[in-house]
């Protein structure tokens, strides 16, 4: 396997390969994404160099490598750009499918904390949550994200978020029942 440092040196000597691949995507200098795409292209270029099997010592070998690397960088960046263009549409579709907040059975979280929640009960609940449940709880409670924002922020599907909220709710119900059994009425 080749050294990434050598690949980066080769990139610096041939940075035009990555810039050409970015411009081939119709992204020009001055565009908001240009520098980000150049950086991603540089990483793809260096990674390709590390996997490239032929020697890159002579000018002819370097020219051959740069032609192949240019294609590799272009298709890698095209994949990134396509994924980023689709991402808002996916989030927009899932936001349209979201039920209204007043009919949402998991809306208990915001209502419960908006009312007279006990601080000790919340602390005990937080200590029993898994890392994913903790992230959902913090985004919805501490940061006041909506379900759609929470899904987008954490990269969860609607069904995954619903399942996590159900698990949090079950843990809350268990703690609430235990607290009610401990305290005299």
ABEGO torsion letter per residue (X at the ends): XBBAAAAAAAAAAAAAAAAAAAAAAGBBBGBAAAAAAAAAAAAAAAAAAAABABBBABAAAAAAAAAAAAAAAAAAAAAAAAAAAAAAAAAAAAAAABBBAAABAAAAAAAAAABBBBAAAAAAAAAABBAAAAAAAAAAAAAGBBAAAAAAAAGBBAAAAAAAAAAAAAAAAAAAAAAAAABBX
